[in-house]
Amino acid sequence: MTSLSKLAEIEHYYSTHLTFVLETVASTMHFWGYRITFMEGGVIKATKDTTILSAYSNTDIKLEELPADLSEKLNIQINHKPVTIKNYILKMGLITYFSLFEAFNKDYFQELYNNMPHLMKSKKNTLNAEDLLEFKTMEDLHKHLALKEVEKFGYLNIDEIADLLDKKFKIDLRKDFKFWLVLRESYYRRNIIVHTDGKVSKTYLEKCPSENLKLGQELPCDIEHVWKRHYDLQSYMDFIHNSIEKKFHNFSSKSS
């Protein structure tokens, strides 16, 4: 298998897993009593449907046997459970999307670096003789350096990743990737979901300024947002693979 085939395999793997996440979100919401509906113009909505049999409607707890205050509390929790779970499922979907985004970048570029080690040439990538002697083969050395390079994708933010791709591979996300702005906003929205449960932070306002947003305001995360980001992230993976394929279409590498 050529390296380009392996790169295509990595792209397909993560693109497929994005779809798995979307399907899991949709099916879980259905389980909790929400009907997913596709509207005109590519709009998707999730509406409460009391006819859908859901786990929350069946409980072995006999509320009348409980103290009044506890019974009232449980009633409120049970009635709000589907709404709460819906919100968390949508948020977890977006979080998982960007975990796959980061994993794709690491796996994809590690494979590229392993087969094209000259791409890692840098004055910063220096090893002394003692370090070099730890590696039995040049292939081991290349894998070590490649791993160090792709670790950057784990701690760089999306703007820094765009800078890295532009500098290293002449891939200009800001100019050539048409979903850049919405992908970027969703990346920073994922961050505030992780750190502040979806409430606007100072960093988010700095990265995504808007007159309509205030510090501490909670951003919605609905099914349409999750649906569209699925497409944007798949498009990102396609864009990266197509860009690399065009740039290095004539390179050959060791077979697997």
C-alpha positions in Angstrom: 0.0 0.0 0.0 1.4 3.4 -1.0 1.6 6.2 1.5 -1.1 8.1 -0.4 -3.4 5.1 0.0 -2.6 5.1 3.7 -3.4 8.8 3.9 -6.7 8.2 2.1 -7.4 5.4 4.6 -6.9 7.7 7.5 -9.1 10.4 6.0 -11.9 7.8 5.4 -11.5 6.4 8.9 -12.0 9.7 10.7 -14.7 10.9 8.3 -16.7 7.7 9.0 -16.3 8.1 12.7 -17.7 11.7 12.5 -20.8 10.2 11.0 -21.0 7.6 13.7 -21.0 10.4 16.3 -23.8 12.2 14.5 -25.9 9.0 14.3 -25.3 8.4 18.0 -26.4 11.9 18.9 -29.6 11.6 16.7 -30.5 8.1 18.0 -30.0 9.0 21.6 -32.1 12.1 21.2 -34.8 9.9 19.7 -34.6 7.6 22.6 -35.3 10.5 25.0 -38.4 11.6 23.1 -37.2 13.9 20.3 -38.1 13.6 16.7 -35.4 14.7 14.2 -36.9 16.5 11.2 -35.3 17.7 8.0 -36.7 21.0 6.7 -36.3 22.8 3.4 -33.0 24.5 2.8 -30.9 22.0 4.6 -32.4 22.9 8.0 -32.7 20.2 10.7 -34.8 20.5 13.8 -35.3 18.4 17.0 -38.8 18.6 18.5 -40.3 17.0 21.6 -42.6 14.1 20.7 -44.6 12.6 23.5 -45.6 9.6 21.4 -42.1 8.2 21.3 -41.7 5.6 24.1 -38.7 6.6 26.1 -36.9 5.3 29.2 -37.7 8.4 31.2 -41.4 7.7 31.1 -41.0 4.4 32.9 -39.9 4.5 36.5 -40.2 2.1 39.4 -40.2 4.9 41.9 -43.6 5.4 43.6 -43.6 9.1 44.2 -46.7 9.0 46.4 -44.8 6.9 49.0 -42.0 9.6 49.3 -42.0 12.7 51.5 -43.7 15.6 49.8 -40.6 17.7 49.3 -38.6 14.8 47.9 -41.5 13.7 45.7 -41.8 17.3 44.2 -38.0 17.4 43.6 -38.0 14.1 41.8 -41.0 15.1 39.7 -39.2 18.2 38.6 -36.0 16.2 37.8 -37.9 13.5 35.8 -39.8 16.1 33.8 -36.7 18.0 33.0 -34.5 15.0 32.4 -35.1 14.7 28.6 -34.3 18.4 28.0 -31.1 18.2 30.2 -30.0 15.0 28.5 -30.7 16.5 25.0 -28.4 19.5 25.8 -25.6 17.3 27.1 -25.8 14.9 24.2 -25.5 17.8 21.7 -22.6 19.3 23.7 -20.8 15.9 23.9 -21.3 15.4 20.2 -19.5 18.7 19.4 -16.7 17.8 21.9 -16.2 14.4 20.3 -16.2 16.0 16.8 -13.2 18.1 17.7 -11.4 15.2 19.5 -11.6 13.4 16.1 -10.4 16.6 14.4 -7.3 16.6 16.6 -6.8 12.8 16.2 -7.1 13.1 12.4 -4.5 15.8 12.2 -2.0 13.8 14.4 -2.5 10.5 12.5 -2.6 12.0 9.1 0.5 14.2 9.4 2.5 11.5 11.3 2.0 9.2 8.3 3.1 11.9 6.0 6.2 12.8 8.0 7.1 9.1 8.4 7.2 8.8 4.6 8.6 12.2 3.8 11.1 12.9 6.6 12.6 15.8 4.8 9.4 17.8 5.7 10.6 17.8 9.3 13.8 19.6 8.5 14.2 22.5 10.9 16.9 24.2 12.9 14.8 23.4 16.0 15.0 19.6 15.2 18.5 19.0 16.5 19.8 16.0 18.3 23.2 15.4 19.7 25.3 12.3 19.0 24.3 10.6 22.3 20.6 11.0 21.4 21.1 9.7 17.9 22.8 6.5 19.2 19.6 5.6 20.9 17.9 4.8 17.6 18.7 1.5 15.9 17.6 2.6 12.4 16.8 5.8 10.5 13.2 4.7 10.4 13.1 4.7 14.2 14.6 8.2 14.2 12.0 9.4 11.7 9.1 8.0 13.7 10.5 9.7 16.8 10.7 13.0 15.1 7.3 12.6 13.4 5.7 12.0 16.8 7.3 15.1 18.2 6.0 17.1 15.3 2.4 15.9 15.4 2.2 16.5 19.2 1.8 20.1 18.3 -1.7 19.4 17.0 -2.7 18.5 20.5 -1.9 21.9 22.1 -2.1 24.4 19.3 -5.4 26.2 18.9 -7.1 26.2 15.5 -5.6 29.6 14.5 -2.1 28.3 15.3 -2.8 25.1 13.3 -3.8 27.2 10.3 -0.5 29.1 10.6 1.4 25.8 10.9 -0.3 24.3 7.8 0.3 27.5 5.8 4.0 27.7 6.8 4.8 24.0 6.5 2.6 22.9 3.5 1.4 26.1 1.9 -2.2 25.1 2.8 -4.1 28.3 3.4 -7.2 27.4 5.5 -8.2 31.1 5.9 -8.2 31.8 2.1 -9.0 28.5 0.5 -11.2 26.5 2.9 -14.7 27.9 2.5 -16.0 26.7 5.9 -13.1 28.2 7.8 -15.0 30.8 9.7 -17.8 28.5 11.0 -15.3 25.7 11.8 -13.1 28.2 13.7 -16.1 29.4 15.7 -17.2 25.9 16.5 -13.7 25.0 17.7 -13.8 27.9 20.3 -17.4 27.0 21.1 -16.2 23.5 21.9 -13.6 25.0 24.3 -16.2 26.9 26.3 -18.4 23.8 26.5 -15.5 22.0 28.0 -14.4 24.7 30.4 -17.5 26.8 31.2 -20.4 24.5 30.2 -21.1 26.6 27.1 -21.0 30.1 28.7 -19.2 32.8 26.8 -15.6 33.4 28.2 -13.3 36.3 27.7 -11.1 34.2 25.3 -14.2 33.3 23.2 -15.1 37.0 23.0 -11.6 37.8 21.9 -11.5 35.1 19.3 -15.1 35.5 18.1 -16.2 39.1 18.8 -19.9 40.0 18.4 -22.0 42.8 19.5 -24.8 40.4 20.4 -22.7 38.4 22.9 -21.9 39.1 26.5 -19.5 37.5 29.0 -21.2 34.6 30.8 -24.0 34.3 28.2 -24.8 30.6 27.4 -24.5 29.7 23.7 -27.1 27.3 22.3 -25.9 24.0 20.9 -28.8 22.6 18.9 -29.1 19.7 16.5 -28.7 21.9 13.4 -25.4 23.2 14.7 -24.1 19.7 15.4 -25.4 18.5 12.0 -23.7 21.3 10.1 -20.4 20.9 11.9 -20.4 17.3 10.9 -20.3 18.4 7.3 -17.8 21.1 7.9 -15.3 18.7 9.6 -15.7 16.1 6.9 -15.1 18.9 4.4 -11.9 19.9 6.3 -10.6 16.3 6.1 -11.4 16.1 2.4 -9.7 19.5 1.9 -6.5 18.5 3.7 -6.2 15.2 1.9 -6.9 16.8 -1.5 -4.4 19.5 -0.9 -1.7 17.0 0.2 -2.5 14.7 -2.7 -2.1 17.6 -5.2 1.1 18.8 -3.6 2.8 15.4 -3.3 1.0 13.3 -5.9 4.3 12.0 -7.4 6.0 10.8 -4.2 6.4 7.1 -3.5 7.2 5.5 -0.2 7.9 2.2 1.5 5.0 -0.3 1.4 3.3 -1.4 4.5 
